[in-house]
């Protein structure tokens, strides 16, 4: 994969490389709440957006950066 390159000049806003831990915690929280509702016998289950807020994740979204050079385009 030494030749893999980004195709778009889009990058994360902060210096965090990944949101993996944030996504894991959000999905754990969702599964816990879903299991609690199922055990209570409720039929209305929560959605992921109701349980977590994407603004709390490590990366604060993405941005288009027209000034990205060749080195920045490497994965």
Secondary structure, 3 states (H helix, E strand, C coil): CCCCECCCCEEECCCCCCCHHHHHHHHHHHHHHHHHHHHHCCCCCCCHHHHCCHHHCCCCCEEECCCCCCCCCEC
